[in-house]
Amino acid sequence: MLVVCSFALIGLTIGMYPTRKLFAEWAREINRGVTRERYDYPRSHLAFCGASVLVMSAAAILLAR
């Protein structure tokens, strides 16, 4: 179980990589005092994040056997 959790966290880290610039932009806006009603998160980034977590979890399960 430890292997699956650690691989899933690695997958999450890899999956969030494309969104780093978007998060940095939102953080700068918040620091300037700009508030939005809603922060639009691109579906492609969400799909990549989910796929990377699933692939890494599958790899962990296969390696743990």
N, CA, C and O atoms as a Tripos MOL2 file, in Angstrom:
@<TRIPOS>MOLECULE
protein
  260   259    65     0     0
PROTEIN
NO_CHARGES

@<TRIPOS>ATOM
      1 N           0.8230   -1.1900    0.0000 N.3       1 MET1
      2 CA          0.0000    0.0000    0.0000 C.3       1 MET1
      3 C           0.8730    1.2630    0.0000 C.2       1 MET1
      4 O           0.5180    2.2700   -0.6130 O.2       1 MET1
      5 N           1.9900    1.2000    0.6760 N.am      2 LEU2
      6 CA          2.9050    2.3380    0.7040 C.3       2 LEU2
      7 C           3.4400    2.6480   -0.6880 C.2       2 LEU2
      8 O           3.6170    3.8090   -1.0560 O.2       2 LEU2
      9 N           3.6960    1.5850   -1.4600 N.am      3 VAL3
     10 CA          4.2010    1.7740   -2.8150 C.3       3 VAL3
     11 C           3.1450    2.4610   -3.6820 C.2       3 VAL3
     12 O           3.4650    3.3710   -4.4470 O.2       3 VAL3
     13 N           1.9000    2.0330   -3.5640 N.am      4 VAL4
     14 CA          0.8180    2.6210   -4.3640 C.3       4 VAL4
     15 C           0.6230    4.0920   -3.9920 C.2       4 VAL4
     16 O           0.4510    4.9350   -4.8720 O.2       4 VAL4
     17 N           0.6480    4.3970   -2.7150 N.am      5 CYS5
     18 CA          0.4770    5.7990   -2.2820 C.3       5 CYS5
     19 C           1.6180    6.6760   -2.7750 C.2       5 CYS5
     20 O           1.3860    7.7880   -3.2490 O.2       5 CYS5
     21 N           2.8420    6.1870   -2.6670 N.am      6 SER6
     22 CA          3.9740    7.0030   -3.1000 C.3       6 SER6
     23 C           3.9790    7.1850   -4.6180 C.2       6 SER6
     24 O           4.2930    8.2670   -5.1140 O.2       6 SER6
     25 N           3.6310    6.1260   -5.3570 N.am      7 PHE7
     26 CA          3.5610    6.2680   -6.8100 C.3       7 PHE7
     27 C           2.4210    7.1850   -7.2150 C.2       7 PHE7
     28 O           2.5650    7.9490   -8.1690 O.2       7 PHE7
     29 N           1.2940    7.1320   -6.5190 N.am      8 ALA8
     30 CA          0.1750    8.0140   -6.8340 C.3       8 ALA8
     31 C           0.5610    9.4770   -6.5850 C.2       8 ALA8
     32 O           0.1680   10.3550   -7.3530 O.2       8 ALA8
     33 N           1.3130    9.7410   -5.5360 N.am      9 LEU9
     34 CA          1.7690   11.1170   -5.2890 C.3       9 LEU9
     35 C           2.7400   11.5810   -6.3710 C.2       9 LEU9
     36 O           2.7120   12.7420   -6.7780 O.2       9 LEU9
     37 N           3.5910   10.6810   -6.8310 N.am     10 ILE10
     38 CA          4.4940   11.0310   -7.9290 C.3      10 ILE10
     39 C           3.6800   11.3310   -9.1830 C.2      10 ILE10
     40 O           3.9760   12.2830   -9.9050 O.2      10 ILE10
     41 N           2.6540   10.5200   -9.4430 N.am     11 GLY11
     42 CA          1.7780   10.7570  -10.5810 C.3      11 GLY11
     43 C           1.0460   12.0810  -10.4710 C.2      11 GLY11
     44 O           0.8650   12.7820  -11.4670 O.2      11 GLY11
     45 N           0.6260   12.4240   -9.2590 N.am     12 LEU12
     46 CA         -0.0440   13.7080   -9.0480 C.3      12 LEU12
     47 C           0.9140   14.8670   -9.2920 C.2      12 LEU12
     48 O           0.5330   15.8830   -9.8730 O.2      12 LEU12
     49 N           2.1420   14.7150   -8.8530 N.am     13 THR13
     50 CA          3.1440   15.7570   -9.0790 C.3      13 THR13
     51 C           3.3980   15.9460  -10.5670 C.2      13 THR13
     52 O           3.4690   17.0760  -11.0520 O.2      13 THR13
     53 N           3.5350   14.8410  -11.2920 N.am     14 ILE14
     54 CA          3.7450   14.9230  -12.7370 C.3      14 ILE14
     55 C           2.5080   15.5140  -13.4110 C.2      14 ILE14
     56 O           2.6260   16.3250  -14.3290 O.2      14 ILE14
     57 N           1.3400   15.1130  -12.9610 N.am     15 GLY15
     58 CA          0.1000   15.5890  -13.5680 C.3      15 GLY15
     59 C          -0.1580   17.0660  -13.3550 C.2      15 GLY15
     60 O          -0.7810   17.7110  -14.1980 O.2      15 GLY15
     61 N           0.3080   17.6140  -12.2480 N.am     16 MET16
     62 CA          0.0970   19.0350  -11.9780 C.3      16 MET16
     63 C           1.1520   19.9240  -12.6360 C.2      16 MET16
     64 O           1.0420   21.1490  -12.5880 O.2      16 MET16
     65 N           2.1590   19.3300  -13.2410 N.am     17 TYR17
     66 CA          3.2430   20.0960  -13.8440 C.3      17 TYR17
     67 C           2.7720   21.0730  -14.9320 C.2      17 TYR17
     68 O           3.2100   22.2230  -14.9280 O.2      17 TYR17
     69 N           1.8930   20.6600  -15.8660 N.am     18 PRO18
     70 CA          1.4660   21.6220  -16.8940 C.3      18 PRO18
     71 C           0.6840   22.8160  -16.3470 C.2      18 PRO18
     72 O           0.5780   23.8370  -17.0260 O.2      18 PRO18
     73 N           0.1420   22.7140  -15.1540 N.am     19 THR19
     74 CA         -0.7130   23.7600  -14.6020 C.3      19 THR19
     75 C           0.0640   24.7730  -13.7630 C.2      19 THR19
     76 O          -0.5280   25.7210  -13.2480 O.2      19 THR19
     77 N           1.3460   24.5960  -13.6210 N.am     20 ARG20
     78 CA          2.1280   25.4450  -12.7190 C.3      20 ARG20
     79 C           2.0690   26.9210  -13.0980 C.2      20 ARG20
     80 O           2.0010   27.7780  -12.2170 O.2      20 ARG20
     81 N           2.0940   27.2320  -14.3930 N.am     21 LYS21
     82 CA          2.0470   28.6310  -14.8210 C.3      21 LYS21
     83 C           0.6810   29.2470  -14.5310 C.2      21 LYS21
     84 O           0.5860   30.4170  -14.1590 O.2      21 LYS21
     85 N          -0.3690   28.4570  -14.7020 N.am     22 LEU22
     86 CA         -1.7160   28.9380  -14.4200 C.3      22 LEU22
     87 C          -1.8770   29.2170  -12.9260 C.2      22 LEU22
     88 O          -2.4440   30.2420  -12.5450 O.2      22 LEU22
     89 N          -1.3820   28.3130  -12.0780 N.am     23 PHE23
     90 CA         -1.4500   28.5300  -10.6370 C.3      23 PHE23
     91 C          -0.6310   29.7440  -10.2160 C.2      23 PHE23
     92 O          -1.0470   30.4990   -9.3360 O.2      23 PHE23
     93 N           0.5310   29.9380  -10.8400 N.am     24 ALA24
     94 CA          1.3600   31.1010  -10.5050 C.3      24 ALA24
     95 C           0.6540   32.4020  -10.8960 C.2      24 ALA24
     96 O           0.7170   33.3900  -10.1650 O.2      24 ALA24
     97 N          -0.0120   32.3970  -12.0410 N.am     25 GLU25
     98 CA         -0.7600   33.5800  -12.4620 C.3      25 GLU25
     99 C          -1.9010   33.8780  -11.4960 C.2      25 GLU25
    100 O          -2.1160   35.0320  -11.1240 O.2      25 GLU25
    101 N          -2.6290   32.8470  -11.0910 N.am     26 TRP26
    102 CA         -3.7170   33.0370  -10.1320 C.3      26 TRP26
    103 C          -3.1840   33.5490   -8.8010 C.2      26 TRP26
    104 O          -3.8160   34.3990   -8.1730 O.2      26 TRP26
    105 N          -2.0430   33.0510   -8.3610 N.am     27 ALA27
    106 CA         -1.4600   33.5060   -7.0960 C.3      27 ALA27
    107 C          -1.0680   34.9770   -7.1750 C.2      27 ALA27
    108 O          -1.2750   35.7280   -6.2220 O.2      27 ALA27
    109 N          -0.5010   35.3940   -8.3110 N.am     28 ARG28
    110 CA         -0.1520   36.8200   -8.4770 C.3      28 ARG28
    111 C          -1.4010   37.6940   -8.4510 C.2      28 ARG28
    112 O          -1.3910   38.7810   -7.8720 O.2      28 ARG28
    113 N          -2.4770   37.2180   -9.0800 N.am     29 GLU29
    114 CA         -3.7250   37.9750   -9.0610 C.3      29 GLU29
    115 C          -4.2760   38.1000   -7.6450 C.2      29 GLU29
    116 O          -4.7360   39.1700   -7.2440 O.2      29 GLU29
    117 N          -4.2300   37.0250   -6.9030 N.am     30 ILE30
    118 CA         -4.7330   37.0500   -5.5210 C.3      30 ILE30
    119 C          -3.8920   38.0030   -4.6800 C.2      30 ILE30
    120 O          -4.4340   38.7320   -3.8490 O.2      30 ILE30
    121 N          -2.5780   38.0070   -4.8830 N.am     31 ASN31
    122 CA         -1.7080   38.9170   -4.1370 C.3      31 ASN31
    123 C          -1.9820   40.3750   -4.4760 C.2      31 ASN31
    124 O          -1.8010   41.2550   -3.6350 O.2      31 ASN31
    125 N          -2.4180   40.6330   -5.7100 N.am     32 ARG32
    126 CA         -2.7590   41.9980   -6.1090 C.3      32 ARG32
    127 C          -4.1520   42.4130   -5.6380 C.2      32 ARG32
    128 O          -4.5160   43.5860   -5.7250 O.2      32 ARG32
    129 N          -4.9190   41.4620   -5.1460 N.am     33 GLY33
    130 CA         -6.2440   41.7800   -4.6370 C.3      33 GLY33
    131 C          -7.3720   41.4920   -5.6100 C.2      33 GLY33
    132 O          -8.5230   41.8310   -5.3340 O.2      33 GLY33
    133 N          -7.0670   40.8790   -6.7370 N.am     34 VAL34
    134 CA         -8.0940   40.5470   -7.7220 C.3      34 VAL34
    135 C          -8.8050   39.2770   -7.2630 C.2      34 VAL34
    136 O          -8.1700   38.2600   -6.9840 O.2      34 VAL34
    137 N         -10.1180   39.3530   -7.1910 N.am     35 THR35
    138 CA        -10.8820   38.1610   -6.8360 C.3      35 THR35
    139 C         -11.7740   37.7960   -8.0010 C.2      35 THR35
    140 O         -12.4140   38.6550   -8.6060 O.2      35 THR35
    141 N         -11.8090   36.5400   -8.2990 N.am     36 ARG36
    142 CA        -12.6510   36.0430   -9.3740 C.3      36 ARG36
    143 C         -13.8280   35.2940   -8.7810 C.2      36 ARG36
    144 O         -13.7690   34.7920   -7.6580 O.2      36 ARG36
    145 N         -14.8750   35.2310   -9.5430 N.am     37 GLU37
    146 CA        -16.0280   34.4330   -9.1460 C.3      37 GLU37
    147 C         -15.7020   32.9500   -9.2820 C.2      37 GLU37
    148 O         -16.1260   32.1230   -8.4750 O.2      37 GLU37
    149 N         -14.9340   32.6380  -10.3300 N.am     38 ARG38
    150 CA        -14.6230   31.2350  -10.6060 C.3      38 ARG38
    151 C         -13.2970   31.1640  -11.3480 C.2      38 ARG38
    152 O         -13.0160   31.9960  -12.2110 O.2      38 ARG38
    153 N         -12.4820   30.1690  -11.0100 N.am     39 TYR39
    154 CA        -11.2130   29.9350  -11.6890 C.3      39 TYR39
    155 C         -11.4050   28.7720  -12.6490 C.2      39 TYR39
    156 O         -11.6370   27.6400  -12.2240 O.2      39 TYR39
    157 N         -11.3070   29.0520  -13.9420 N.am     40 ASP40
    158 CA        -11.5250   28.0200  -14.9520 C.3      40 ASP40
    159 C         -10.2670   27.1700  -15.1020 C.2      40 ASP40
    160 O          -9.1910   27.6760  -15.4230 O.2      40 ASP40
    161 N         -10.4220   25.8860  -14.8640 N.am     41 TYR41
    162 CA         -9.3340   24.9240  -14.9650 C.3      41 TYR41
    163 C          -9.5160   24.1510  -16.2670 C.2      41 TYR41
    164 O         -10.5650   23.5410  -16.4690 O.2      41 TYR41
    165 N          -8.5290   24.1600  -17.1490 N.am     42 PRO42
    166 CA         -8.6860   23.4930  -18.4480 C.3      42 PRO42
    167 C          -8.9110   21.9840  -18.2920 C.2      42 PRO42
    168 O          -8.2510   21.3260  -17.4880 O.2      42 PRO42
    169 N          -9.8440   21.4590  -19.0670 N.am     43 ARG43
    170 CA        -10.1490   20.0270  -19.0110 C.3      43 ARG43
    171 C          -8.9720   19.1760  -19.4380 C.2      43 ARG43
    172 O          -8.8010   18.0650  -18.9350 O.2      43 ARG43
    173 N          -8.1610   19.6700  -20.3500 N.am     44 SER44
    174 CA         -7.0040   18.8890  -20.7990 C.3      44 SER44
    175 C          -6.0090   18.6900  -19.6600 C.2      44 SER44
    176 O          -5.3920   17.6310  -19.5530 O.2      44 SER44
    177 N          -5.8490   19.7040  -18.8100 N.am     45 HIS45
    178 CA         -4.9490   19.5780  -17.6630 C.3      45 HIS45
    179 C          -5.5090   18.5670  -16.6670 C.2      45 HIS45
    180 O          -4.7630   17.7750  -16.0910 O.2      45 HIS45
    181 N          -6.8080   18.5980  -16.4690 N.am     46 LEU46
    182 CA         -7.4500   17.6560  -15.5560 C.3      46 LEU46
    183 C          -7.3260   16.2260  -16.0750 C.2      46 LEU46
    184 O          -7.0590   15.3030  -15.3060 O.2      46 LEU46
    185 N          -7.5170   16.0460  -17.3690 N.am     47 ALA47
    186 CA         -7.3970   14.7120  -17.9590 C.3      47 ALA47
    187 C          -5.9670   14.1900  -17.8550 C.2      47 ALA47
    188 O          -5.7560   13.0160  -17.5530 O.2      47 ALA47
    189 N          -4.9880   15.0530  -18.1020 N.am     48 PHE48
    190 CA         -3.5950   14.6420  -17.9930 C.3      48 PHE48
    191 C          -3.2480   14.2610  -16.5590 C.2      48 PHE48
    192 O          -2.5370   13.2830  -16.3260 O.2      48 PHE48
    193 N          -3.7410   15.0210  -15.6160 N.am     49 CYS49
    194 CA         -3.4740   14.7440  -14.2020 C.3      49 CYS49
    195 C          -4.0900   13.4010  -13.8080 C.2      49 CYS49
    196 O          -3.4310   12.5810  -13.1690 O.2      49 CYS49
    197 N          -5.3270   13.1780  -14.1800 N.am     50 GLY50
    198 CA         -5.9800   11.9170  -13.8560 C.3      50 GLY50
    199 C          -5.3060   10.7360  -14.5160 C.2      50 GLY50
    200 O          -5.1390    9.6860  -13.8950 O.2      50 GLY50
    201 N          -4.9170   10.8970  -15.7690 N.am     51 ALA51
    202 CA         -4.2500    9.8050  -16.4820 C.3      51 ALA51
    203 C          -2.8950    9.4810  -15.8670 C.2      51 ALA51
    204 O          -2.5390    8.3090  -15.7470 O.2      51 ALA51
    205 N          -2.1440   10.4880  -15.4810 N.am     52 SER52
    206 CA         -0.8290   10.2220  -14.8920 C.3      52 SER52
    207 C          -0.9540    9.5340  -13.5370 C.2      52 SER52
    208 O          -0.1430    8.6690  -13.2070 O.2      52 SER52
    209 N          -1.9560    9.9070  -12.7510 N.am     53 VAL53
    210 CA         -2.1610    9.2340  -11.4580 C.3      53 VAL53
    211 C          -2.5780    7.7850  -11.6890 C.2      53 VAL53
    212 O          -2.0940    6.8890  -10.9980 O.2      53 VAL53
    213 N          -3.4570    7.5460  -12.6400 N.am     54 LEU54
    214 CA         -3.8820    6.1740  -12.9190 C.3      54 LEU54
    215 C          -2.7460    5.3100  -13.4570 C.2      54 LEU54
    216 O          -2.6090    4.1510  -13.0650 O.2      54 LEU54
    217 N          -1.9330    5.8630  -14.3500 N.am     55 VAL55
    218 CA         -0.8110    5.1080  -14.8980 C.3      55 VAL55
    219 C           0.2060    4.7840  -13.8080 C.2      55 VAL55
    220 O           0.7010    3.6600  -13.7330 O.2      55 VAL55
    221 N           0.5130    5.7540  -12.9720 N.am     56 MET56
    222 CA          1.4860    5.5080  -11.9040 C.3      56 MET56
    223 C           0.9380    4.5220  -10.8680 C.2      56 MET56
    224 O           1.6870    3.7080  -10.3290 O.2      56 MET56
    225 N          -0.3470    4.5930  -10.5960 N.am     57 SER57
    226 CA         -0.9490    3.6300   -9.6610 C.3      57 SER57
    227 C          -0.9210    2.2220  -10.2460 C.2      57 SER57
    228 O          -0.6290    1.2600   -9.5360 O.2      57 SER57
    229 N          -1.2180    2.1020  -11.5210 N.am     58 ALA58
    230 CA         -1.1450    0.7970  -12.1720 C.3      58 ALA58
    231 C           0.2670    0.2560  -12.1580 C.2      58 ALA58
    232 O           0.4740   -0.9350  -11.9230 O.2      58 ALA58
    233 N           1.2430    1.1160  -12.4080 N.am     59 ALA59
    234 CA          2.6360    0.6920  -12.3690 C.3      59 ALA59
    235 C           3.0290    0.2270  -10.9630 C.2      59 ALA59
    236 O           3.7750   -0.7390  -10.8050 O.2      59 ALA59
    237 N           2.5240    0.9190   -9.9570 N.am     60 ALA60
    238 CA          2.8330    0.5350   -8.5780 C.3      60 ALA60
    239 C           2.2470   -0.8260   -8.2400 C.2      60 ALA60
    240 O           2.8920   -1.6470   -7.5890 O.2      60 ALA60
    241 N           1.0080   -1.0590   -8.6910 N.am     61 ILE61
    242 CA          0.3820   -2.3470   -8.4180 C.3      61 ILE61
    243 C           1.1440   -3.4640   -9.1030 C.2      61 ILE61
    244 O           1.3420   -4.5310   -8.5220 O.2      61 ILE61
    245 N           1.5740   -3.2270  -10.3390 N.am     62 LEU62
    246 CA          2.3280   -4.2450  -11.0540 C.3      62 LEU62
    247 C           3.7030   -4.5070  -10.4180 C.2      62 LEU62
    248 O           4.1720   -5.6440  -10.3720 O.2      62 LEU62
    249 N           4.3230   -3.4550   -9.9410 N.am     63 LEU63
    250 CA          5.6430   -3.6220   -9.3210 C.3      63 LEU63
    251 C           5.5560   -4.2160   -7.9200 C.2      63 LEU63
    252 O           6.5150   -4.8330   -7.4570 O.2      63 LEU63
    253 N           4.4520   -4.0470   -7.2530 N.am     64 ALA64
    254 CA          4.3110   -4.5300   -5.8830 C.3      64 ALA64
    255 C           4.0330   -6.0390   -5.8270 C.2      64 ALA64
    256 O           4.1650   -6.6600   -4.7720 O.2      64 ALA64
    257 N           3.6570   -6.6080   -6.9400 N.am     65 ARG65
    258 CA          3.3460   -8.0500   -6.9530 C.3      65 ARG65
    259 C           4.5610   -8.9080   -6.9400 C.2      65 ARG65
    260 O           4.4510  -10.1340   -6.9480 O.2      65 ARG65
@<TRIPOS>BOND
     1     1     2 1
     2     2     3 1
     3     3     4 2
     4     3     5 am
     5     5     6 1
     6     6     7 1
     7     7     8 2
     8     7     9 am
     9     9    10 1
    10    10    11 1
    11    11    12 2
    12    11    13 am
    13    13    14 1
    14    14    15 1
    15    15    16 2
    16    15    17 am
    17    17    18 1
    18    18    19 1
    19    19    20 2
    20    19    21 am
    21    21    22 1
    22    22    23 1
    23    23    24 2
    24    23    25 am
    25    25    26 1
    26    26    27 1
    27    27    28 2
    28    27    29 am
    29    29    30 1
    30    30    31 1
    31    31    32 2
    32    31    33 am
    33    33    34 1
    34    34    35 1
    35    35    36 2
    36    35    37 am
    37    37    38 1
    38    38    39 1
    39    39    40 2
    40    39    41 am
    41    41    42 1
    42    42    43 1
    43    43    44 2
    44    43    45 am
    45    45    46 1
    46    46    47 1
    47    47    48 2
    48    47    49 am
    49    49    50 1
    50    50    51 1
    51    51    52 2
    52    51    53 am
    53    53    54 1
    54    54    55 1
    55    55    56 2
    56    55    57 am
    57    57    58 1
    58    58    59 1
    59    59    60 2
    60    59    61 am
    61    61    62 1
    62    62    63 1
    63    63    64 2
    64    63    65 am
    65    65    66 1
    66    66    67 1
    67    67    68 2
    68    67    69 am
    69    69    70 1
    70    70    71 1
    71    71    72 2
    72    71    73 am
    73    73    74 1
    74    74    75 1
    75    75    76 2
    76    75    77 am
    77    77    78 1
    78    78    79 1
    79    79    80 2
    80    79    81 am
    81    81    82 1
    82    82    83 1
    83    83    84 2
    84    83    85 am
    85    85    86 1
    86    86    87 1
    87    87    88 2
    88    87    89 am
    89    89    90 1
    90    90    91 1
    91    91    92 2
    92    91    93 am
    93    93    94 1
    94    94    95 1
    95    95    96 2
    96    95    97 am
    97    97    98 1
    98    98    99 1
    99    99   100 2
   100    99   101 am
   101   101   102 1
   102   102   103 1
   103   103   104 2
   104   103   105 am
   105   105   106 1
   106   106   107 1
   107   107   108 2
   108   107   109 am
   109   109   110 1
   110   110   111 1
   111   111   112 2
   112   111   113 am
   113   113   114 1
   114   114   115 1
   115   115   116 2
   116   115   117 am
   117   117   118 1
   118   118   119 1
   119   119   120 2
   120   119   121 am
   121   121   122 1
   122   122   123 1
   123   123   124 2
   124   123   125 am
   125   125   126 1
   126   126   127 1
   127   127   128 2
   128   127   129 am
   129   129   130 1
   130   130   131 1
   131   131   132 2
   132   131   133 am
   133   133   134 1
   134   134   135 1
   135   135   136 2
   136   135   137 am
   137   137   138 1
   138   138   139 1
   139   139   140 2
   140   139   141 am
   141   141   142 1
   142   142   143 1
   143   143   144 2
   144   143   145 am
   145   145   146 1
   146   146   147 1
   147   147   148 2
   148   147   149 am
   149   149   150 1
   150   150   151 1
   151   151   152 2
   152   151   153 am
   153   153   154 1
   154   154   155 1
   155   155   156 2
   156   155   157 am
   157   157   158 1
   158   158   159 1
   159   159   160 2
   160   159   161 am
   161   161   162 1
   162   162   163 1
   163   163   164 2
   164   163   165 am
   165   165   166 1
   166   166   167 1
   167   167   168 2
   168   167   169 am
   169   169   170 1
   170   170   171 1
   171   171   172 2
   172   171   173 am
   173   173   174 1
   174   174   175 1
   175   175   176 2
   176   175   177 am
   177   177   178 1
   178   178   179 1
   179   179   180 2
   180   179   181 am
   181   181   182 1
   182   182   183 1
   183   183   184 2
   184   183   185 am
   185   185   186 1
   186   186   187 1
   187   187   188 2
   188   187   189 am
   189   189   190 1
   190   190   191 1
   191   191   192 2
   192   191   193 am
   193   193   194 1
   194   194   195 1
   195   195   196 2
   196   195   197 am
   197   197   198 1
   198   198   199 1
   199   199   200 2
   200   199   201 am
   201   201   202 1
   202   202   203 1
   203   203   204 2
   204   203   205 am
   205   205   206 1
   206   206   207 1
   207   207   208 2
   208   207   209 am
   209   209   210 1
   210   210   211 1
   211   211   212 2
   212   211   213 am
   213   213   214 1
   214   214   215 1
   215   215   216 2
   216   215   217 am
   217   217   218 1
   218   218   219 1
   219   219   220 2
   220   219   221 am
   221   221   222 1
   222   222   223 1
   223   223   224 2
   224   223   225 am
   225   225   226 1
   226   226   227 1
   227   227   228 2
   228   227   229 am
   229   229   230 1
   230   230   231 1
   231   231   232 2
   232   231   233 am
   233   233   234 1
   234   234   235 1
   235   235   236 2
   236   235   237 am
   237   237   238 1
   238   238   239 1
   239   239   240 2
   240   239   241 am
   241   241   242 1
   242   242   243 1
   243   243   244 2
   244   243   245 am
   245   245   246 1
   246   246   247 1
   247   247   248 2
   248   247   249 am
   249   249   250 1
   250   250   251 1
   251   251   252 2
   252   251   253 am
   253   253   254 1
   254   254   255 1
   255   255   256 2
   256   255   257 am
   257   257   258 1
   258   258   259 1
   259   259   260 2
@<TRIPOS>SUBSTRUCTURE
     1 MET1         2 RESIDUE 1 A MET
     2 LEU2         6 RESIDUE 1 A LEU
     3 VAL3        10 RESIDUE 1 A VAL
     4 VAL4        14 RESIDUE 1 A VAL
     5 CYS5        18 RESIDUE 1 A CYS
     6 SER6        22 RESIDUE 1 A SER
     7 PHE7        26 RESIDUE 1 A PHE
     8 ALA8        30 RESIDUE 1 A ALA
     9 LEU9        34 RESIDUE 1 A LEU
    10 ILE10       38 RESIDUE 1 A ILE
    11 GLY11       42 RESIDUE 1 A GLY
    12 LEU12       46 RESIDUE 1 A LEU
    13 THR13       50 RESIDUE 1 A THR
    14 ILE14       54 RESIDUE 1 A ILE
    15 GLY15       58 RESIDUE 1 A GLY
    16 MET16       62 RESIDUE 1 A MET
    17 TYR17       66 RESIDUE 1 A TYR
    18 PRO18       70 RESIDUE 1 A PRO
    19 THR19       74 RESIDUE 1 A THR
    20 ARG20       78 RESIDUE 1 A ARG
    21 LYS21       82 RESIDUE 1 A LYS
    22 LEU22       86 RESIDUE 1 A LEU
    23 PHE23       90 RESIDUE 1 A PHE
    24 ALA24       94 RESIDUE 1 A ALA
    25 GLU25       98 RESIDUE 1 A GLU
    26 TRP26      102 RESIDUE 1 A TRP
    27 ALA27      106 RESIDUE 1 A ALA
    28 ARG28      110 RESIDUE 1 A ARG
    29 GLU29      114 RESIDUE 1 A GLU
    30 ILE30      118 RESIDUE 1 A ILE
    31 ASN31      122 RESIDUE 1 A ASN
    32 ARG32      126 RESIDUE 1 A ARG
    33 GLY33      130 RESIDUE 1 A GLY
    34 VAL34      134 RESIDUE 1 A VAL
    35 THR35      138 RESIDUE 1 A THR
    36 ARG36      142 RESIDUE 1 A ARG
    37 GLU37      146 RESIDUE 1 A GLU
    38 ARG38      150 RESIDUE 1 A ARG
    39 TYR39      154 RESIDUE 1 A TYR
    40 ASP40      158 RESIDUE 1 A ASP
    41 TYR41      162 RESIDUE 1 A TYR
    42 PRO42      166 RESIDUE 1 A PRO
    43 ARG43      170 RESIDUE 1 A ARG
    44 SER44      174 RESIDUE 1 A SER
    45 HIS45      178 RESIDUE 1 A HIS
    46 LEU46      182 RESIDUE 1 A LEU
    47 ALA47      186 RESIDUE 1 A ALA
    48 PHE48      190 RESIDUE 1 A PHE
    49 CYS49      194 RESIDUE 1 A CYS
    50 GLY50      198 RESIDUE 1 A GLY
    51 ALA51      202 RESIDUE 1 A ALA
    52 SER52      206 RESIDUE 1 A SER
    53 VAL53      210 RESIDUE 1 A VAL
    54 LEU54      214 RESIDUE 1 A LEU
    55 VAL55      218 RESIDUE 1 A VAL
    56 MET56      222 RESIDUE 1 A MET
    57 SER57      226 RESIDUE 1 A SER
    58 ALA58      230 RESIDUE 1 A ALA
    59 ALA59      234 RESIDUE 1 A ALA
    60 ALA60      238 RESIDUE 1 A ALA
    61 ILE61      242 RESIDUE 1 A ILE
    62 LEU62      246 RESIDUE 1 A LEU
    63 LEU63      250 RESIDUE 1 A LEU
    64 ALA64      254 RESIDUE 1 A ALA
    65 ARG65      258 RESIDUE 1 A ARG
